[in-house]
Amino acid sequence: MTRQAADPERDSAADLVTNAAIAVDLVVLTIRNGRLHVLLVRRGIAPHRGRWALPGGFVLPSEELSDAAARELGEETGVGDLDAHLEQLATYGSPRRDPRGRVVSVAFLALVIDLPEPVGSTDAADARWFPVDSVPSLAFDHDTILADGLERARSKLEYTTLATALVAKPFTLTELRAVYEAVWGRAVDSANFRRKVLATKGFVRTVTARNRSGERGRPAVLYRPGPAFELHPPILRQRQDR
């Protein structure tokens, strides 16, 4: 039998496949008590045992990436059945991002409302909501991933109707404006915001004005999300002076 000559390029590619691992990490954002919070877990295993990190983990051979993200979220925090806006954020693959070896992570951004208090489990010793302006230094490259997720969320509020994913339905314009203020971390002019929202076709649709339970006085005008996703024109945040 004739023996095939070695193919260095093929062997090198096989080594890369063997030595690389795929993981998912999640930037899960919600608003609690008027402030933007992110979900973090305290690692219960090495590497970086005891440090806070984004929830996530390795993808199983037969899993879709989004399924792996949902599974890891439930296993590490006890938060399951994620009813949220979920999108891929970016891919992170620096050779030295994980001391265990070459790990490429696909990060997801989730915007959610009304999630329960998380409970650490499996390889997470603890899980907790943190205000985004009070986050400790995170394990791996999760500081970078979190910063990218925050900027993605803040930018998407300018050009899309995504803010409605972070407010209970139906909502007042004051409640919707509070979402922008929490995510952007700055005050938004009330009159200007109201004018822009109502002038943007498909942003919101009016629900019959009524008093909520326990409220008195003039009925509040309530709204639900409209059919639009992109905002034309956008609602731009004021950039802070550098």
Rosetta silent file (secondary structure, phi, psi, omega in degrees, C-alpha in Angstrom):
SEQUENCE: MTRQAADPERDSAADLVTNAAIAVDLVVLTIRNGRLHVLLVRRGIAPHRGRWALPGGFVLPSEELSDAAARELGEETGVGDLDAHLEQLATYGSPRRDPRGRVVSVAFLALVIDLPEPVGSTDAADARWFPVDSVPSLAFDHDTILADGLERARSKLEYTTLATALVAKPFTLTELRAVYEAVWGRAVDSANFRRKVLATKGFVRTVTARNRSGERGRPAVLYRPGPAFELHPPILRQRQDR
SCORE:     score description
SCORE:     0.000 S_00000001
   1 L     0.000  132.130  179.055    0.000    0.000    0.000 S_00000001
   2 L   -77.904  129.988 -178.321    1.326    3.407   -0.972 S_00000001
   3 L   -90.538  131.210 -179.442    1.622    5.709    1.984 S_00000001
   4 L   -71.595  142.286  177.787    0.425    9.292    1.481 S_00000001
   5 L   -69.002  147.719  179.009    2.961   12.024    2.032 S_00000001
   6 L   -64.654  141.579  178.309    2.427   14.214    5.065 S_00000001
   7 L  -114.095   98.028 -176.225    0.568   17.480    4.422 S_00000001
   8 H   -57.222  -38.422 -178.507    1.891   20.074    6.909 S_00000001
   9 H   -66.396  -41.601  178.688   -0.887   22.555    6.089 S_00000001
  10 H   -65.950  -44.153 -179.776   -3.604   19.944    6.655 S_00000001
  11 H   -63.229  -39.226  179.136   -1.975   18.735    9.891 S_00000001
  12 H   -64.451  -41.093  178.568   -1.646   22.295   11.134 S_00000001
  13 H   -64.479  -39.268  178.818   -5.337   22.957   10.426 S_00000001
  14 H   -63.924  -38.183  177.528   -6.291   19.772   12.266 S_00000001
  15 H   -63.157  -39.655 -179.896   -4.274   20.913   15.289 S_00000001
  16 H   -63.084  -44.484  179.553   -6.094   24.235   15.293 S_00000001
  17 H   -63.023  -41.373 -178.474   -9.483   22.519   15.271 S_00000001
  18 H   -67.163  -38.452 -171.609   -8.415   20.164   18.038 S_00000001
  19 H   -90.038  -12.798 -177.864   -6.928   22.861   20.246 S_00000001
  20 L   -93.433  146.936  175.651   -9.580   25.570   19.866 S_00000001
  21 E  -127.085  150.393  179.570  -12.762   25.774   21.937 S_00000001
  22 E  -110.396  131.236  178.847  -15.915   27.807   21.329 S_00000001
  23 E  -128.282  167.077  172.073  -17.652   29.608   24.189 S_00000001
  24 E  -125.456  145.214  172.974  -20.521   32.046   24.632 S_00000001
  25 E  -131.171  149.495 -175.070  -20.701   35.028   26.987 S_00000001
  26 E  -124.244  130.239  168.060  -23.765   37.142   27.756 S_00000001
  27 E  -100.526  100.916 -176.397  -24.176   40.837   28.489 S_00000001
  28 E  -103.884  115.139 -175.315  -27.618   40.795   30.143 S_00000001
  29 E  -114.318  141.145  174.265  -28.972   44.292   30.831 S_00000001
  30 E  -150.566  168.634  178.045  -32.086   45.393   32.688 S_00000001
  31 E  -110.330  125.279  179.429  -33.346   48.446   34.558 S_00000001
  32 E  -130.275  124.742 -179.728  -33.835   48.172   38.298 S_00000001
  33 L    52.504   40.132  175.418  -34.926   51.103   40.453 S_00000001
  34 L    78.880    5.083 -179.637  -34.264   53.506   37.616 S_00000001
  35 E  -123.304  145.901  178.429  -30.661   52.367   37.012 S_00000001
  36 E   -75.923  128.977 -179.052  -29.169   50.179   34.304 S_00000001
  37 E  -122.104  154.870  174.579  -27.888   46.876   35.715 S_00000001
  38 E  -123.547  146.033  179.325  -25.854   43.992   34.304 S_00000001
  39 E   -87.495  124.831  178.522  -25.997   40.370   35.410 S_00000001
  40 E  -125.908  155.166  175.517  -22.702   38.993   36.756 S_00000001
  41 E  -123.439  146.099  173.604  -21.613   35.670   38.249 S_00000001
  42 E   -93.135  122.539 -174.691  -18.820   34.989   40.730 S_00000001
  43 E   -67.299  131.800  179.614  -16.664   32.190   39.369 S_00000001
  44 L   -99.631   -2.813 -178.422  -16.586   29.101   41.556 S_00000001
  45 L  -134.029  163.813  174.379  -13.841   27.312   39.635 S_00000001
  46 L   -74.477  153.301   -2.213  -10.427   28.090   38.161 S_00000001
  47 L   -80.491  166.146  178.729   -9.294   30.061   36.320 S_00000001
  48 L    62.275   33.741  178.194  -10.136   33.362   38.053 S_00000001
  49 L   -57.248  133.997  179.199  -11.932   31.591   40.891 S_00000001
  50 L    90.469  -12.396  179.405  -13.705   34.119   43.109 S_00000001
  51 L   -90.803  155.147  177.390  -13.752   36.904   40.500 S_00000001
  52 E   -81.945  147.780 -177.369  -16.871   38.333   38.909 S_00000001
  53 E  -153.408  167.994  170.808  -17.541   37.621   35.251 S_00000001
  54 L   -72.802  147.020  174.973  -20.246   37.650   32.629 S_00000001
  55 L   -65.654  145.649 -179.850  -22.380   34.488   32.544 S_00000001
  56 E   163.983 -176.235 -179.651  -21.328   32.033   29.868 S_00000001
  57 E   171.404 -170.259 -174.961  -19.452   28.852   29.105 S_00000001
  58 E   -79.502  147.807  178.574  -18.435   26.352   26.472 S_00000001
  59 L   -85.279  131.478  177.063  -20.658   25.360   23.553 S_00000001
  60 L   -73.416  154.555 -174.438  -21.562   21.665   23.347 S_00000001
  61 L   -55.247  -34.412 -174.800  -20.750   19.879   20.068 S_00000001
  62 L   -99.136    7.477 -173.086  -24.393   19.596   18.970 S_00000001
  63 L   -93.204  145.464  163.733  -25.576   23.043   20.167 S_00000001
  64 L   -75.342  154.031 -178.003  -26.553   26.184   18.315 S_00000001
  65 H   -60.399  -45.130 -178.544  -24.838   29.255   19.735 S_00000001
  66 H   -64.884  -34.321  177.176  -28.087   30.847   20.934 S_00000001
  67 H   -67.470  -38.915  177.884  -29.106   27.572   22.635 S_00000001
  68 H   -64.290  -39.192  178.981  -25.756   27.439   24.410 S_00000001
  69 H   -62.829  -45.422  179.647  -26.244   31.022   25.622 S_00000001
  70 H   -64.837  -40.656 -179.875  -29.687   30.215   27.049 S_00000001
  71 H   -64.836  -46.649 -179.501  -28.431   27.016   28.684 S_00000001
  72 H   -63.186  -37.666  178.527  -25.430   28.673   30.306 S_00000001
  73 H   -61.865  -44.324  179.850  -27.593   31.508   31.609 S_00000001
  74 H   -68.559  -41.852 -177.929  -29.938   29.042   33.284 S_00000001
  75 H   -66.845  -38.755 -173.436  -27.178   26.798   34.647 S_00000001
  76 H   -88.051  -23.831 -172.831  -25.095   29.600   36.128 S_00000001
  77 H  -126.276  -14.253 -174.584  -27.804   31.924   37.434 S_00000001
  78 L    80.442    1.172  178.427  -31.077   30.010   37.628 S_00000001
  79 L   -88.712  111.971 -179.656  -32.592   32.495   35.165 S_00000001
  80 L  -121.222  178.008  179.320  -34.409   30.493   32.501 S_00000001
  81 L    50.029   54.449 -175.121  -36.974   31.045   29.751 S_00000001
  82 L   -66.513  108.294  176.398  -35.285   34.282   28.744 S_00000001
  83 L   -99.454   95.378 -169.330  -37.967   36.477   27.157 S_00000001
  84 L  -157.549  167.066  165.264  -35.788   39.242   25.811 S_00000001
  85 E   -76.903  123.073 -177.300  -34.248   40.968   22.884 S_00000001
  86 E  -130.110  126.966  178.554  -31.214   38.779   22.140 S_00000001
  87 E  -145.059  152.994  175.057  -28.591   39.485   19.490 S_00000001
  88 E   -69.610  135.098 -177.961  -25.024   38.525   18.739 S_00000001
  89 E   -94.226  -59.959 -177.924  -22.672   41.248   19.894 S_00000001
  90 E  -170.473  172.121  177.000  -19.184   40.303   18.637 S_00000001
  91 E  -115.002  135.703 -175.662  -16.587   37.534   18.567 S_00000001
  92 E  -122.443  122.304 -172.578  -13.526   37.641   20.820 S_00000001
  93 L  -141.076   27.439  177.395  -10.547   35.460   19.993 S_00000001
  94 L   -57.510  136.163 -177.403   -7.317   36.857   21.389 S_00000001
  95 L   -58.557  -24.799 -175.102   -4.878   33.940   21.862 S_00000001
  96 L  -110.029   19.435 -177.293   -4.261   34.920   25.486 S_00000001
  97 L   -74.908  -20.171 -179.573   -7.805   35.753   26.583 S_00000001
  98 L  -134.984  123.039 -177.491   -8.138   32.442   28.476 S_00000001
  99 L   -66.686  -12.251 -179.470   -5.240   30.812   30.369 S_00000001
 100 L   -79.245  -15.231 -177.616   -6.642   27.326   29.631 S_00000001
 101 L   143.214 -166.901 -176.751   -5.865   27.604   25.933 S_00000001
 102 L   -75.674  110.150  179.400   -7.299   29.013   22.714 S_00000001
 103 E  -125.586  119.303  175.397  -10.941   29.896   23.429 S_00000001
 104 E   -98.742  125.073 -177.187  -13.020   31.892   20.955 S_00000001
 105 E  -111.714  132.822  172.416  -16.081   33.463   22.551 S_00000001
 106 E  -100.472  115.695 -176.597  -19.224   34.622   20.770 S_00000001
 107 E   -93.117  144.833  177.508  -20.837   37.292   22.943 S_00000001
 108 E  -119.622  147.519  173.051  -24.564   38.003   23.063 S_00000001
 109 E  -109.965  127.986  178.027  -26.423   41.114   24.190 S_00000001
 110 E  -124.769  131.972  174.363  -29.757   40.619   25.971 S_00000001
 111 E  -114.306  122.617 -169.825  -32.166   43.377   27.041 S_00000001
 112 L  -137.838  161.252  172.116  -34.768   42.135   29.511 S_00000001
 113 L  -131.481  154.698  171.750  -37.410   43.232   32.005 S_00000001
 114 L    58.921   39.316  174.832  -38.870   41.618   35.103 S_00000001
 115 L   -84.543  147.589  177.910  -36.205   38.986   35.664 S_00000001
 116 L   -73.081  171.516  174.025  -36.068   37.299   39.082 S_00000001
 117 L   -65.254  131.030 -179.450  -33.132   37.525   41.448 S_00000001
 118 L   -75.025  156.303  177.732  -30.420   35.212   40.076 S_00000001
 119 L  -131.109  126.784  179.525  -29.013   32.308   42.077 S_00000001
 120 L   -66.404  144.583  178.398  -25.523   30.945   41.513 S_00000001
 121 L  -157.595  178.804 -175.308  -25.250   27.287   40.534 S_00000001
 122 L    44.345 -115.005 -175.928  -22.967   24.782   38.724 S_00000001
 123 L   -94.733   12.897  175.769  -19.617   26.584   38.335 S_00000001
 124 E  -108.059  119.956 -178.155  -20.919   29.978   39.543 S_00000001
 125 E   -75.123  -23.001 -177.986  -20.583   30.531   43.285 S_00000001
 126 E  -159.465  159.673  175.985  -22.901   33.548   43.214 S_00000001
 127 E  -144.207  140.370 -173.494  -24.941   35.639   40.776 S_00000001
 128 E  -158.168  150.301  171.064  -26.014   39.224   41.191 S_00000001
 129 E   -84.339  130.959  177.053  -27.309   42.317   39.413 S_00000001
 130 E  -119.153  135.264  167.524  -24.767   45.180   39.421 S_00000001
 131 E   -58.210  138.740 -173.231  -25.374   48.809   38.434 S_00000001
 132 H   -66.092  -18.173  177.648  -23.262   49.303   35.326 S_00000001
 133 H   -92.617    7.222  178.998  -21.440   52.217   36.973 S_00000001
 134 H  -132.576   33.764 -177.686  -20.439   50.018   39.955 S_00000001
 135 L   -84.837  131.598  175.749  -19.054   46.926   38.243 S_00000001
 136 L   -72.134  170.928  175.041  -15.840   45.434   39.703 S_00000001
 137 L   -62.348  130.842 -172.663  -12.913   44.427   37.509 S_00000001
 138 L   -99.673  158.864  178.399  -14.045   41.335   35.600 S_00000001
 139 L   -71.124  164.169  178.187  -12.301   38.063   34.719 S_00000001
 140 L    55.231 -136.549  175.481  -10.886   37.245   31.272 S_00000001
 141 L  -107.430   30.092 -173.665  -11.594   40.061   28.782 S_00000001
 142 H   -70.466  -21.318  172.213  -15.110   40.599   30.101 S_00000001
 143 H   -61.235  -42.414  178.802  -14.482   44.284   30.860 S_00000001
 144 H   -66.860  -44.024 -179.995  -14.060   44.797   27.126 S_00000001
 145 H   -61.976  -43.852  178.888  -17.094   42.678   26.254 S_00000001
 146 H   -62.614  -44.257  178.669  -19.253   44.573   28.752 S_00000001
 147 H   -59.968  -41.376  177.875  -18.077   47.953   27.412 S_00000001
 148 H   -65.251  -39.944  179.086  -18.901   46.842   23.873 S_00000001
 149 H   -65.073  -40.716  178.628  -22.330   45.619   24.982 S_00000001
 150 H   -64.100  -43.582  179.889  -23.137   48.889   26.725 S_00000001
 151 H   -66.405  -37.160  176.808  -22.132   50.934   23.698 S_00000001
 152 H   -61.933  -46.404 -179.746  -24.197   48.680   21.412 S_00000001
 153 H   -62.416  -44.361 -178.695  -27.269   49.125   23.633 S_00000001
 154 H   -64.784  -39.817  179.100  -26.796   52.893   23.888 S_00000001
 155 H   -68.688  -39.951 -176.908  -26.337   53.259   20.144 S_00000001
 156 H   -67.307  -26.523  175.544  -29.319   51.071   19.283 S_00000001
 157 H   -68.351  -23.436  178.207  -31.594   53.292   21.373 S_00000001
 158 H   -72.911  -38.951 -168.116  -30.659   56.148   19.052 S_00000001
 159 H  -110.747   -6.380 -178.034  -31.591   54.388   15.816 S_00000001
 160 E  -134.642  174.713  177.822  -34.207   51.786   16.805 S_00000001
 161 L   -92.681   23.286 -172.989  -37.294   51.336   18.988 S_00000001
 162 H   -63.499  -19.586  178.773  -35.402   48.895   21.226 S_00000001
 163 H   -58.060  -27.676 -179.215  -36.119   50.975   24.338 S_00000001
 164 H   -68.769  -13.342  176.401  -39.601   49.435   24.387 S_00000001
 165 H   -78.234  -10.165 -176.106  -37.983   46.079   25.266 S_00000001
 166 H  -112.608   16.206 -179.246  -36.949   47.541   28.627 S_00000001
 167 L  -135.007  141.022  178.218  -40.298   48.913   29.799 S_00000001
 168 L   -66.795  148.251 -178.348  -43.444   47.149   30.994 S_00000001
 169 L  -106.882  141.037   -8.538  -46.448   47.349   28.671 S_00000001
 170 L   -74.039  168.368 -174.461  -48.453   49.507   28.410 S_00000001
 171 E  -137.868  159.944  172.168  -46.259   52.471   29.315 S_00000001
 172 L   -92.960  165.073  176.439  -46.345   56.242   29.557 S_00000001
 173 H   -66.930  -28.994  175.522  -43.919   58.442   27.658 S_00000001
 174 H   -63.656  -41.569  178.566  -42.389   59.370   31.005 S_00000001
 175 H   -67.688  -37.639  177.755  -41.623   55.696   31.646 S_00000001
 176 H   -67.125  -40.801  177.749  -40.181   55.302   28.160 S_00000001
 177 H   -62.934  -35.184  178.878  -38.020   58.377   28.638 S_00000001
 178 H   -62.147  -30.911  175.775  -36.746   56.901   31.907 S_00000001
 179 H   -63.879  -47.889  178.215  -35.377   53.951   29.902 S_00000001
 180 H   -58.843  -42.890 -178.309  -33.341   56.307   27.729 S_00000001
 181 H   -65.945  -38.890  179.757  -32.054   58.144   30.782 S_00000001
 182 H   -68.410  -44.145 -177.539  -31.051   54.915   32.534 S_00000001
 183 H   -71.855  -42.867 -179.002  -29.289   53.423   29.507 S_00000001
 184 H   -79.195  -21.670 -179.480  -27.597   56.658   28.414 S_00000001
 185 L    72.599   31.482 -179.723  -26.793   57.725   31.974 S_00000001
 186 L  -157.588  159.651 -179.332  -27.955   61.306   31.463 S_00000001
 187 L   -71.492  148.974  177.822  -31.104   63.426   31.579 S_00000001
 188 L  -122.747  129.106 -178.719  -33.328   63.694   28.495 S_00000001
 189 L   -60.574  125.837 -172.939  -35.417   66.800   27.854 S_00000001
 190 H   -64.581  -50.512 -176.345  -39.054   65.848   28.410 S_00000001
 191 H   -65.255  -42.323 -179.667  -40.747   68.101   25.856 S_00000001
 192 H   -65.661  -40.415  178.695  -38.217   67.387   23.121 S_00000001
 193 H   -63.576  -46.946 -179.593  -38.426   63.627   23.740 S_00000001
 194 H   -58.987  -44.287 -179.286  -42.218   63.621   23.624 S_00000001
 195 H   -62.215  -43.637 -177.593  -42.232   65.562   20.371 S_00000001
 196 H   -67.446  -42.692 -178.682  -39.733   63.235   18.714 S_00000001
 197 H   -62.939  -48.308 -175.729  -41.463   60.029   19.807 S_00000001
 198 H   -71.934  -22.461  179.044  -44.931   61.118   18.689 S_00000001
 199 H   -86.158  -10.232 -178.505  -43.594   62.507   15.402 S_00000001
 200 L   -91.889  112.876 -176.354  -41.840   59.223   14.524 S_00000001
 201 L   -61.178  127.614  175.205  -44.197   57.022   12.538 S_00000001
 202 L    83.222    0.188  179.982  -44.662   53.566   14.010 S_00000001
 203 L   -68.093  -54.317  178.776  -42.627   54.143   17.190 S_00000001
 204 E  -133.804  160.132  171.904  -45.584   53.848   19.569 S_00000001
 205 E  -127.562  142.803 -173.785  -49.345   53.390   19.312 S_00000001
 206 E   -77.416  137.268  170.869  -51.809   54.901   21.731 S_00000001
 207 E  -103.258  149.428 -179.691  -53.817   52.789   24.161 S_00000001
 208 E   -52.160  129.659 -179.278  -57.071   54.206   25.531 S_00000001
 209 E   -62.145  135.071  178.528  -56.226   56.596   28.377 S_00000001
 210 E  -159.986  160.076  174.972  -57.095   55.158   31.758 S_00000001
 211 L   -81.321  138.945  172.801  -56.086   55.217   35.394 S_00000001
 212 L   -79.700  168.900 -177.963  -53.927   52.377   36.596 S_00000001
 213 L   -56.437  125.840  177.720  -54.806   50.471   39.719 S_00000001
 214 L    86.197   -5.177 -179.136  -54.712   52.788   42.745 S_00000001
 215 L   -93.712  148.267  177.231  -54.245   55.953   40.687 S_00000001
 216 L  -127.449  170.351  178.004  -56.578   58.938   40.789 S_00000001
 217 L    92.235 -159.943 -176.793  -56.954   62.104   38.825 S_00000001
 218 L   -63.860  130.363 -179.180  -56.621   62.667   35.114 S_00000001
 219 L   -61.160  140.968  177.462  -56.108   59.376   33.233 S_00000001
 220 E   -81.733  144.298  174.140  -52.616   58.844   31.862 S_00000001
 221 E   -80.820  122.290 -177.827  -52.155   58.302   28.130 S_00000001
 222 E  -107.385  153.838 -175.869  -50.679   54.830   27.719 S_00000001
 223 E  -134.862  158.230  169.787  -48.768   53.423   24.777 S_00000001
 224 E  -126.970  161.976  178.468  -47.597   50.137   23.322 S_00000001
 225 E   -59.593  139.239  174.640  -44.766   49.498   20.848 S_00000001
 226 L   -86.213 -175.215 -176.272  -45.630   50.338   17.271 S_00000001
 227 L   -77.991  -14.001 -175.549  -44.688   48.316   14.189 S_00000001
 228 L   -75.365  152.627  171.134  -41.488   50.243   13.414 S_00000001
 229 L  -116.817  -45.339  177.762  -38.038   49.041   14.393 S_00000001
 230 E   -89.472  144.781 -178.829  -35.755   51.650   12.854 S_00000001
 231 L  -100.843  127.049  175.690  -36.167   55.305   13.814 S_00000001
 232 L  -132.944  109.634   -0.717  -36.258   57.972   11.107 S_00000001
 233 L   -78.931  165.084  179.241  -34.994   60.449   12.173 S_00000001
 234 L   -71.762  160.529  172.523  -32.942   58.984   15.032 S_00000001
 235 L  -101.538  100.584 -171.639  -33.147   60.205   18.625 S_00000001
 236 L   -89.546  136.275  175.030  -29.534   61.162   19.233 S_00000001
 237 L   -77.153  152.551  174.620  -27.989   61.390   22.671 S_00000001
 238 L   -77.345  124.053  178.338  -25.961   64.433   23.525 S_00000001
 239 L   -74.646  135.030  178.161  -22.283   63.561   23.480 S_00000001
 240 L   -75.843  144.196  178.588  -20.424   64.589   26.605 S_00000001
 241 L   -66.444  137.264  179.071  -17.519   66.934   26.153 S_00000001
 242 L   -83.338    0.000    0.000  -14.170   65.182   26.373 S_00000001
